Amino acid sequence: MRELQLGLRLLLGGGRGNRVRFLLMTLGAAIGVCCLAMVLAIPGILAAQDARKAAREPDCITERPGTCGSGSRSALELTRTDPFGARPMTRIFLAAGTTPVDPPPGLSEFPSAGEVFVSPRLHEELQETPGLSQLFPGKEVGRIAPEGLAHPDELYAYIGVGRAELAEHQRITHFGMSYTSSPTVEGSALDIVRFTLAGVVLLPLAVFLTVCAQLSAASRNRRLAALRLLGMSQKGVQRVNAAETVAAALLGAVMGLAGYWLVNQVVARIGLPGFSWYPSDGSLSLSTVAVCVVGCPLLAWFAGRVGGRRAAAKPLEVRRSAVTKAPAKWGMLPLVPGLGVVTGYCVAGATGHAPRDTELSSILMPIAVVLVGAGLVLTLPLLSGALARRVAESARSLSLGLAMRRHEVEPSGAFRVATGLVLLVFGASLVQGVLIELDQVTRNTSSTQMYELDLDAMAYEQERAFEKVPGVQGHAVEAASWADPDVWPSPRLHVVVATCDGVRAMVPDVGPCVEGQSAVLVNSANANLDEEVQPGAAFSFHLQNEKGERRDFTLKVPRETVRFRDNSGLSAFDSGQVLVPPSALPEGFRLEEATLTLSSHSVPDVVRNVLDGIGGVDPTIEVRTPGINVSALEQVAIVRTLLAVGMVLGMIIGVAAYLVAATDRAVERRPQVTALALLGARPRTLRTVQAVQVVVPLAIGLALAVVLGKMAESSYLVTGGGDIFWDGDGVPLLLACALGAVVVATLGSLPLIGRRIDPELIRRD
């Protein structure tokens, strides 16, 4: 306890320079804790949103089995989720029964027929897009409260309808389940976020906090060595050093938590692109607060004890400024296994043996990235020191020789100055790989968008109305032949009832087609035909007219073919389907168990207008949109936003680490700079020396970061299961970022050499 009190007294009575250093340490800890709190708050925000989603899930539980499936006692529910741009728009149709049901969360009463409750964001969209109201039959009578919404920007609505409109749909007795069927971010995507943030934020954050705990290491070590020579024990000296760092870290942790609270309140109300939350969702749990308040001072305690170890063990060497030993080679130890795993995956991808979604890869990959990042940091002083020694031996330039000799004497300075920017470039490469994988998952290369509707669920006049919806370019009816249940396997033929013009509207590249003639459709990009599709083979289909009369229809596979080409994977037709002209069917009859397929341009505004038009015909009909998974698009948008937040935090940490370390290093070197100036060195020479001392380790670290980052990115893509393993397009961007970091570091080091010579610095030393 006596040593801790002495450390605090030295802190308060150590002069202005000591207080400035303490302020820098405190601000650095505050920035670090604020960033740490942001990262740790993300799972809590997602969990709060999922909890509200689970609370509004409709369910049916009763003491008497079977009562939920029949009768008029239970309420009815139908959920429809449509794409609104890249966001999902959810409509819940509710019909009351004789048994009362508590309203869903966010509503004060169960909606009656003709009543519509919408979320605040959806209310704004309805005001801006009047045509959207076709999807919401009824009158808007209220808004959904926050407890019934996952986030403030959610497009959600409850629509009251009559029981006749929902006769065949789910019956409910209450709202609320223990889980949600549509989590905000799936577990696999959340693992990607955790994996990336660990490499982009948490690893640089640990380094940054360590750097802040070791500010003014040289002057502090001389002061600690003096205490040791006065008779204080080694452990006592380390405690004195740790007292200052712990005090700064503790005060910084409190300031960082206060800063996070303010940032959460502001950003939650503004929102981020693709991701929004309520301020209460971002409240930190007690465990998170404990990690920040205890973890940061604990790290500072260990860093302070390690930093004062040399002064406590060899005080005379410290007071006489003896040459320090070269960094131990054990620093390369984390790099070897990490680089081995990364190289192994790169080789596996290059030789065509890429693993696909294995549990081992999901464990090895994050560990390998952390090991490579840590090894990159610990190897930097070793490599830069060795290079400085070789260059100093052969350098003929005075500036270069002085810079390399100084760097050879103090290679640990590279760790403090260059590490933040080096890890920033390494993390940027890793994030780029994650974004490439997400792009492969969500990219839609087709210029045509399809809409699939069940034909049996619509009346005949509705079918004609759907075909005339504004924006629809073509339409077709798809069905399969009748299968004999007593024959297994029973061959089936898939047909497309459409005109040649309708086919051309749905497939961009179509060969010769004779109107009114049946033909086999063949996709030139994938011309594999089923064995059953043989010319002359007969297949039977069931037909039905508007009056309910049924008839059988026999179709023989024609010899004629119509070729088209579509390799987007989202084609409306497949090879082997038979094109049947509408005139071939009996008048007034249509195929049973068929699908009506509509097509339009894939431009988002056109898709939105077509969906609005379909809703205007029948708001409750289910519309399948191949190629558009709105839930996946929303999750990808959230993941992109979280990755962007991680990169911003990583950039803040990297730049802050550089500024703090570079400024501290320049202040520490003022006695040496003054001595050189008194010996006749010109200011230009001193500035060149300072710039070279910063640029050389930084350039080495950035070169390694680009190479190792690209290897880590490629290995991540190899284990991701996508088609892209090597991303050459991202290399120029990384090189530009690295070059920009070198230029900024060089310019930032020049003003640190002043014009005025202060001999007092040497006397104090």
Secondary structure, DSSP 8 states (H G I E B T S, - for coil): -HHHHHHHHHHHTSHHHHHHHHHHHHHHHHHHHHHHHHHHHHHHHHHHHHHHHHHT-EE---SSTTTTSSSSSSEEEEEEEEEETTEEEEEEEEE--SS-----TT-SS---TTEEEE-HHHHHHHHH-GGGGGGS-SEEEEE--GGG-SSTT-EEEEEE--GGGGTTSEEESEE--SS-SS-SS-HHHHHHHHHHHIIIIIHHHHHHHHHHHTTTHHHHHHHHHHHHHTT--HHHHHHHHHHHHHHHHHHHHHHHHHHHHHHHHHHHHH-BTTB---GGGG---HHHHHHHHHHHHHHHHHHHHHHTHHHHH-HHHHHTT-------GGGGTTHHHHHHHHHHHHHHHHTT----S-HHHHHHHHHHHHHHHHHHHHHHHHHHHHHHHHHHHH---HHHHHHHHHHHH-THHHHHHHHHHHHHHHHHHHHHHHHHHHHHHH----SEEEEEEEGGGS-HHHHHHHHTSTT--EEEEEEE----TTSSS----EEEE--HHHHHHHSSEE----TT--EEEEETTB----TT--TT-EEEEEEEETTS-EEEEEEE--S-EEEEE--SS--S--TT-EEE-GGGS-TTEEESS-EEEEEEE--HHHHHHHHHHHHHH-TTS--B-TT--HHHHHHHHHHHHHHHHHHHHHHHHHHHHHHHHHHHHHHHTHHHHHHHHHTT--HHHHHHHHHHHHHHHHHHHHHHHHHHHHHHHHHHHHHHT-S----TTHHHHHHHHHHHHHHHHHHHHGGGS-SS--THHHHH-
